[in-house]
């Protein structure tokens, strides 16, 4: 067990929540540290992933889905648009509204970023974890996805 990590009793909900939060935060931080300076921010990558997966959407809807203020989303979209990773167009159904779509360059940046993170995870999982441990991680993935959806 790694120093500083406390494994809670299975019925202690508060300790489980705290330990899970710490572990997930550390994984996210370590993966973010592998990306080059000037790379797309975490919020930018999240918006690119959402647009790539779900299709065009309005800035207001993206802010709501990403749970950020509209001003923060405007800054993220402006940065992505300036780099040519997203494109703004007029909504054909409502000409007052704009829609954002991911560009091919945005898809490429997203795939490159995913590839780096996945490769790093693959290397560590293959070198440091037994097949049984990897199986345990696979078994908990649906629970983590459900937790992420409910937060």
PLY file of the C-alpha trace (Angstrom):
ply
format ascii 1.0
element vertex 151
property float x
property float y
property float z
element edge 150
property int vertex1
property int vertex2
end_header
0.00 0.00 0.00
1.33 3.44 -0.88
2.20 5.77 1.98
-0.54 8.26 2.82
-3.32 6.12 1.34
-5.73 4.74 3.92
-7.89 1.83 2.91
-11.26 2.42 4.56
-13.52 -0.21 6.01
-16.04 -1.16 3.33
-18.95 0.30 5.30
-17.38 3.68 6.12
-18.91 5.83 3.38
-17.08 9.06 4.32
-13.66 7.39 4.39
-14.40 5.59 1.14
-15.38 8.87 -0.50
-12.23 10.60 0.75
-9.92 7.77 -0.33
-11.59 7.54 -3.75
-11.36 11.29 -4.28
-7.65 11.26 -3.42
-6.86 8.31 -5.69
-8.79 9.72 -8.67
-7.25 13.18 -8.19
-3.74 11.71 -8.12
-4.34 9.69 -11.29
-5.72 12.74 -13.09
-2.86 14.95 -11.92
-0.23 12.43 -13.00
-1.79 12.04 -16.44
-2.04 15.82 -16.89
1.64 16.17 -15.98
2.59 14.09 -19.02
1.23 16.62 -21.51
3.44 19.26 -23.06
3.32 22.91 -22.06
0.94 24.73 -24.39
-1.17 21.62 -24.80
-4.94 21.85 -24.66
-6.15 22.45 -21.11
-8.13 19.82 -19.26
-11.33 21.84 -19.73
-10.54 22.30 -23.42
-9.94 18.58 -23.86
-13.23 17.85 -22.11
-15.11 20.18 -24.49
-13.37 18.65 -27.54
-14.27 15.15 -26.32
-17.91 16.14 -25.74
-18.25 17.78 -29.18
-16.53 14.84 -30.85
-18.78 12.32 -29.10
-22.11 14.19 -29.08
-21.87 16.53 -32.07
-22.45 20.28 -32.40
-23.76 22.17 -29.40
-24.29 25.73 -28.22
-21.87 27.49 -25.85
-24.63 27.80 -23.23
-25.46 24.12 -23.35
-21.77 23.20 -23.19
-21.35 25.37 -20.10
-24.27 23.64 -18.44
-23.07 20.15 -19.38
-19.52 20.89 -18.23
-20.85 22.56 -15.08
-18.96 25.81 -15.57
-20.05 29.43 -15.80
-20.87 30.70 -19.30
-17.93 33.14 -19.05
-15.51 30.29 -18.37
-16.91 28.32 -21.30
-16.61 31.40 -23.54
-12.90 31.65 -22.65
-12.34 27.94 -23.29
-14.15 28.07 -26.63
-12.30 31.23 -27.69
-8.97 29.51 -27.04
-10.02 26.39 -28.94
-11.44 28.47 -31.80
-8.26 30.57 -32.03
-6.23 27.37 -32.41
-8.59 26.05 -35.09
-9.78 23.14 -32.94
-13.46 24.13 -32.97
-15.58 26.07 -35.44
-18.49 28.37 -34.71
-21.49 28.43 -37.02
-24.98 29.83 -36.94
-27.75 27.52 -35.80
-29.99 26.98 -38.85
-33.04 26.45 -36.62
-32.41 29.61 -34.55
-30.27 32.21 -36.29
-29.61 34.05 -33.01
-27.79 31.05 -31.57
-24.33 29.78 -32.47
-23.21 26.17 -32.54
-19.74 24.83 -31.90
-18.33 21.84 -33.76
-14.98 20.12 -33.43
-12.69 20.45 -36.48
-10.52 17.70 -37.94
-7.53 19.36 -36.27
-9.45 19.25 -32.97
-10.12 15.54 -33.45
-6.44 14.95 -34.15
-5.36 16.83 -31.00
-7.90 14.87 -28.97
-6.72 11.53 -30.38
-3.06 12.41 -29.78
-3.82 13.40 -26.20
-5.81 10.22 -25.59
-3.07 8.13 -27.16
-0.43 9.57 -24.80
-2.56 9.00 -21.72
-3.67 5.53 -22.78
-0.09 4.53 -23.63
1.14 5.66 -20.23
-1.69 3.79 -18.49
-1.04 0.70 -20.65
2.65 0.72 -19.78
2.07 0.99 -16.04
-0.77 -1.53 -15.99
1.27 -4.02 -18.00
4.47 -3.62 -15.99
3.25 -3.02 -12.44
-0.07 -4.87 -12.13
-0.80 -8.59 -12.21
-3.52 -9.97 -14.47
-5.68 -10.45 -11.36
-5.20 -6.82 -10.31
-6.06 -5.63 -13.82
-9.20 -7.77 -13.65
-10.17 -6.08 -10.39
-9.76 -2.66 -12.02
-11.90 -3.72 -14.98
-14.60 -4.98 -12.61
-14.87 -1.60 -10.85
-15.06 0.51 -14.04
-18.88 0.39 -14.32
-19.14 1.60 -10.72
-16.75 4.49 -11.39
-18.71 5.45 -14.50
-21.94 5.41 -12.50
-20.36 7.53 -9.77
-19.12 10.05 -12.35
-22.60 10.33 -13.86
-24.21 10.97 -10.46
-21.77 13.64 -9.25
0 1
1 2
2 3
3 4
4 5
5 6
6 7
7 8
8 9
9 10
10 11
11 12
12 13
13 14
14 15
15 16
16 17
17 18
18 19
19 20
20 21
21 22
22 23
23 24
24 25
25 26
26 27
27 28
28 29
29 30
30 31
31 32
32 33
33 34
34 35
35 36
36 37
37 38
38 39
39 40
40 41
41 42
42 43
43 44
44 45
45 46
46 47
47 48
48 49
49 50
50 51
51 52
52 53
53 54
54 55
55 56
56 57
57 58
58 59
59 60
60 61
61 62
62 63
63 64
64 65
65 66
66 67
67 68
68 69
69 70
70 71
71 72
72 73
73 74
74 75
75 76
76 77
77 78
78 79
79 80
80 81
81 82
82 83
83 84
84 85
85 86
86 87
87 88
88 89
89 90
90 91
91 92
92 93
93 94
94 95
95 96
96 97
97 98
98 99
99 100
100 101
101 102
102 103
103 104
104 105
105 106
106 107
107 108
108 109
109 110
110 111
111 112
112 113
113 114
114 115
115 116
116 117
117 118
118 119
119 120
120 121
121 122
122 123
123 124
124 125
125 126
126 127
127 128
128 129
129 130
130 131
131 132
132 133
133 134
134 135
135 136
136 137
137 138
138 139
139 140
140 141
141 142
142 143
143 144
144 145
145 146
146 147
147 148
148 149
149 150
